[in-house]
Structure formats: structure tokens, C-alpha cells
Amino acid sequence: LWGKADNLINKIATYDIDVSDEEQMKYGDTFLIESKKDKNFIIDETDPVNIKLKTILNNLVQERAKPSGINYQIFLLKDTATINAYTVGGKIFITTAMINKCKNDDQLYAIIGHEIGHNEKGHIKASLKQLKASREFFGEWGEALLSIKKLLTGSFNQKNEMEADYYGLDLSWKLGYDVCAIKSFWDDLAKGEEKEDWYNFFRTHPYSDTRSKCLTAHIKTNFEVGCK
């Protein structure tokens, strides 16, 4: 049942339904408003780390080769337990745990560049397109169905994640940052992962050691740099 409904939503979303940059930003605005209802969730925008993140973001977006019409903002989340960063409609959220995990600015640039990549490469648009299709054709039932789908499969697939990795790395390279630093980041995370082939099939994110190997190959091929 879910497979058939999922395929139907995907087919409908490929027809005349589109999501503009402006619509994507509206979704981002709505998500931000909901997030700010938790007073302790988003750290004050005047926080020194938040200011630093804004500088990094501004530097990265200036390097986009074919920029979209999306306006970007970044927010620091008071979460010391979850190493995470995510984005919707140009709004980028990054946890303090992620900040603490990054050993240097080189790694931070690649991580934030990755989130920009999800927007610029159309990954966010594709997800919102499905959401819009479900609403227009199925109403509340379709929206609930899509929510279940997202819960089971996640917003992005492994191909999207690697594409965003490469995009962020390319922006960092243009700014002169050490692109091999992000390999070290994923190598560190890989130490705490248990790898099972069957589990990897269902993951939306590639394993950290897989990301490290793919990024190393990308760096060698495109920048002629060998990472240790």
C-alpha cells in the first residue's frame, strides 16, 4: 500500500507542480517560526559563535557558480548532545554539538557548505514538491501519508548526501580552505559506528567511512590533492 501510494505521489510531483525559490523560503520561514517557540532552542543571534557562522555562510554563498534566488540564514542551536546540521528553504540550523565536534574552520566550512548544497542542488525543492503534490491531490490524507514516508525513509538519499558533500567541498576549495580536513571529521565519526550491510541499505546517510573514502577520491580527482 505504502509503496503504491509513494509511487503515485512521486509521479504526480513530476508533472506541472513546481516549487519556486520564494516558496522554498516561505517554508523555511514557517519552520523558523515554529522552532523559535522553544525559547531555549535557538541561541541569541548576537552570540559570538553565531556571528562567526554568519561570516562563514556569507563567504560560502559568494562562491556559488550558478546561484539560486534563495536567501540564506544560519542559526546556532543549543543542543550539546546531537551532532547535527540541517536546512530548509535557505534556513540552516547547526547544533553546538556539531560546533564542538569540528576541530577547525576548515571542517565548519565544509559542513555549512554541505547544507547550502542541499538547497542549491534541488534536494529541498524535490521534497517540498512532493509535499505540495500530496496536499493538492490528496489533502490531509496525502500529507499524512507523506509524513509517514518521510519518517520511514528520511528526506534525502545517500546520493543526495554525497552530492551535497561535494558541493560544500568545492565551495571550501574556492575559498582556500583545507579540503582534507573534512576527511578527518568523517574518520573520527566512523570510529563510533557499527557497520552492517543490511542496515546500510536503509540508511539515508552514507556511513562515515564511506563518505571519507568518496571525499578523498573527489579531492584527488578534482583538486589533485592527496589526503592522508
Residue pairs with C-beta under 8 A, 6 or more apart in sequence:
2 145
2 148
2 149
2 152
5 145
6 145
6 149
9 130
9 133
9 134
9 137
9 138
9 142
9 145
9 146
9 149
10 130
12 133
12 137
13 126
13 129
13 130
13 132
13 133
17 129
17 132
17 133
17 136
18 129
19 125
19 128
19 129
19 132
21 68
21 69
21 70
22 69
23 128
23 132
24 70
24 88
24 89
24 90
24 119
24 124
24 125
24 128
25 70
25 71
25 89
25 90
26 89
27 88
27 89
27 128
28 88
28 89
28 90
28 91
29 89
29 91
31 88
31 89
31 91
32 73
32 75
32 91
35 41
35 42
35 75
35 93
36 42
40 78
41 77
41 78
42 75
42 76
42 77
42 78
42 93
43 49
43 50
43 75
43 76
43 77
43 78
43 96
44 50
45 75
47 76
49 76
49 96
49 99
50 74
50 75
50 76
53 74
53 76
53 94
53 108
53 112
54 73
54 74
56 74
56 105
56 108
56 109
56 112
57 72
57 73
57 74
57 92
57 112
57 116
59 109
59 175
60 109
60 112
60 113
60 116
60 168
60 171
60 172
60 175
61 67
61 72
61 116
63 171
63 174
63 175
64 116
64 120
64 171
67 120
68 119
68 120
70 89
70 90
70 119
70 120
71 90
72 90
72 91
72 92
72 116
72 119
73 90
73 91
73 92
74 91
74 92
74 93
74 94
74 112
75 91
75 92
75 93
75 94
76 94
76 95
76 96
76 99
77 93
77 94
77 95
77 96
78 96
79 95
79 96
79 97
80 95
80 96
80 97
80 100
81 97
82 95
82 97
83 95
83 97
83 98
83 101
83 189
84 94
84 95
84 97
84 98
85 92
85 93
85 94
85 95
85 98
85 111
85 112
85 114
85 115
86 92
86 93
86 115
87 93
87 115
87 116
87 118
87 119
87 124
88 124
89 119
89 124
89 128
90 119
92 112
92 115
92 116
94 111
94 112
94 115
98 111
99 108
101 185
101 188
101 189
102 108
102 111
102 185
103 181
103 184
103 185
104 178
104 181
105 177
106 172
106 177
106 178
106 179
106 181
106 182
107 181
107 182
107 184
107 185
109 168
109 171
109 172
109 175
109 177
110 165
110 168
110 169
110 172
110 177
110 179
110 181
110 182
110 185
111 168
111 182
111 185
112 168
113 167
113 168
113 169
113 170
113 171
113 172
114 164
114 165
114 167
114 168
115 164
115 168
116 167
116 168
116 171
117 123
117 163
117 164
117 165
117 166
117 167
117 168
118 124
118 156
118 160
118 164
119 125
120 167
121 160
121 163
121 164
121 167
123 155
123 156
123 160
123 163
123 164
127 150
127 155
127 156
130 146
131 143
131 146
133 142
134 142
134 143
134 145
134 146
135 142
135 143
138 145
153 204
154 204
154 205
155 204
156 164
156 204
156 205
157 204
158 203
158 204
158 205
158 206
161 204
161 205
161 206
161 211
162 206
162 211
162 214
165 182
165 211
165 214
165 215
165 218
166 215
166 218
168 182
169 179
169 182
169 215
169 218
169 219
170 222
172 179
172 182
173 179
173 222
173 223
179 215
179 219
179 223
179 225
179 227
180 216
180 219
180 225
180 227
180 228
182 215
183 212
183 215
183 216
183 219
183 227
186 208
186 209
186 211
186 212
186 215
187 208
187 209
187 212
189 208
190 207
190 208
190 209
190 212
193 207
193 208
193 209
195 207
195 209
200 206
200 207
206 214
215 227
216 227
219 225
219 226
219 227
220 226
220 227
